[in-house]
Amino acid sequence: MRHGAGPAREIQTGIGPIPVQRPKVRDRADVPVEAKIRFSSAILPKWARRSKSLDALLPALYLRGLSTGDVQEALAAFLGAEAPNLSPGVMSRLTADWQDDLDRWQRRDLSARRYVYVWADGVYLQARMEP
């Protein structure tokens, strides 16, 4: 077993960037690959660059009308002047991912359950009699 740490990096959070170093555990025993011990952190995923709370905030800002180019500027007060990992290119990629999620959700199979719905339609006119 060999222990160590991955390269240092910063995770963007709601309180600003936090430097982290992800632990590594490598099993160098002379056993088949299936029997080797594999470690993966549940707290810090391998390629995480933003906290989960920040990831939840980004779609909310986008849905409120903030353009992909303005996110970095809007969050600069919280994350620092540069707000890394929130460039317009990153936001465009995230927007495409959210659109894919929406498309999958809209095409999901609903045949396994029965749904009851009511459709109401009408027109309201405020008619007045002229004296």
Legacy VTK file of the C-alpha trace (Angstrom):
# vtk DataFile Version 3.0
C-alpha trace
ASCII
DATASET POLYDATA
POINTS 131 float
0.000 0.000 0.000
1.375 3.407 -0.926
-0.117 6.649 0.314
0.281 10.216 -0.819
-1.659 13.129 -2.173
-2.665 14.470 -5.545
-1.616 17.882 -6.792
-2.889 20.886 -4.847
-5.840 22.727 -6.367
-8.572 25.160 -5.381
-12.259 24.377 -4.956
-14.635 27.288 -5.528
-17.176 27.625 -2.713
-19.712 30.211 -1.615
-17.144 31.710 0.762
-14.355 31.875 -1.801
-11.663 29.513 -3.050
-10.364 26.844 -0.676
-7.028 25.119 -1.352
-7.251 21.323 -1.119
-5.056 18.327 -1.707
-6.837 15.079 -2.512
-5.466 11.983 -0.717
-4.265 9.066 -2.812
-4.080 5.437 -1.801
-2.397 3.023 -4.181
-2.436 -0.682 -3.548
0.822 -2.104 -4.895
0.248 -5.632 -3.629
1.004 -8.482 -5.991
-2.651 -9.508 -6.415
-5.068 -9.421 -9.360
-6.428 -5.993 -10.269
-9.922 -6.928 -9.031
-8.559 -7.664 -5.538
-6.655 -4.393 -5.143
-7.981 -1.788 -2.752
-9.363 1.297 -4.506
-9.976 4.518 -2.616
-12.232 7.303 -3.823
-13.227 10.219 -1.650
-16.956 10.741 -1.100
-16.293 14.275 0.139
-13.971 15.459 -2.626
-14.659 13.863 -6.026
-11.676 13.358 -8.291
-12.322 16.217 -10.727
-14.377 18.611 -8.535
-13.676 22.305 -9.071
-16.786 23.803 -7.437
-18.748 22.995 -4.286
-22.175 21.389 -4.633
-23.847 24.520 -3.258
-22.181 26.640 -5.946
-23.207 24.111 -8.597
-26.808 24.476 -7.382
-26.578 28.287 -7.519
-25.392 28.509 -11.132
-28.567 27.162 -12.816
-30.700 29.379 -10.565
-28.766 32.466 -11.688
-29.081 31.410 -15.320
-32.831 30.821 -14.993
-33.219 34.260 -13.395
-31.859 35.801 -16.588
-28.148 36.208 -15.884
-26.297 35.622 -19.154
-23.465 33.117 -19.383
-21.015 35.992 -19.859
-22.167 37.838 -16.733
-21.902 34.993 -14.199
-18.173 35.455 -13.629
-18.607 39.191 -13.045
-21.637 38.713 -10.779
-19.884 36.188 -8.540
-16.559 38.051 -8.407
-17.506 39.631 -5.065
-17.864 36.177 -3.497
-15.241 34.147 -5.325
-12.544 36.710 -5.994
-11.781 38.957 -8.928
-11.132 36.214 -11.443
-13.784 33.674 -10.334
-11.938 30.781 -11.998
-13.881 27.853 -13.459
-16.815 30.161 -14.252
-15.709 31.634 -17.568
-18.301 32.181 -20.308
-17.034 29.019 -22.024
-17.558 26.935 -18.874
-21.012 28.445 -18.409
-21.919 27.670 -22.036
-20.857 24.046 -21.528
-22.887 23.846 -18.309
-25.894 25.374 -20.101
-25.628 22.695 -22.800
-25.475 20.010 -20.076
-28.581 21.462 -18.403
-30.366 21.494 -21.774
-29.464 17.813 -22.266
-30.855 17.039 -18.796
-34.078 18.874 -19.668
-34.397 17.034 -22.984
-33.953 13.663 -21.239
-36.537 14.658 -18.620
-39.037 15.710 -21.297
-38.588 12.398 -23.164
-38.829 10.170 -20.086
-41.272 7.257 -20.195
-44.507 7.990 -18.338
-46.340 4.814 -19.339
-45.520 2.950 -16.119
-47.881 5.142 -14.058
-51.338 6.570 -14.517
-51.748 10.316 -14.224
-54.978 12.218 -13.669
-55.226 15.736 -14.975
-57.838 18.422 -15.546
-57.676 20.789 -18.470
-59.546 24.048 -18.006
-59.755 26.696 -20.661
-61.711 29.896 -20.802
-61.837 33.548 -21.630
-62.715 36.241 -19.128
-64.354 39.342 -20.523
-65.269 42.265 -18.380
-68.290 43.504 -20.307
-69.990 46.733 -19.288
-73.185 48.358 -20.378
-72.801 51.919 -21.627
-75.511 54.276 -20.183
LINES 1 132
131 0 1 2 3 4 5 6 7 8 9 10 11 12 13 14 15 16 17 18 19 20 21 22 23 24 25 26 27 28 29 30 31 32 33 34 35 36 37 38 39 40 41 42 43 44 45 46 47 48 49 50 51 52 53 54 55 56 57 58 59 60 61 62 63 64 65 66 67 68 69 70 71 72 73 74 75 76 77 78 79 80 81 82 83 84 85 86 87 88 89 90 91 92 93 94 95 96 97 98 99 100 101 102 103 104 105 106 107 108 109 110 111 112 113 114 115 116 117 118 119 120 121 122 123 124 125 126 127 128 129 130
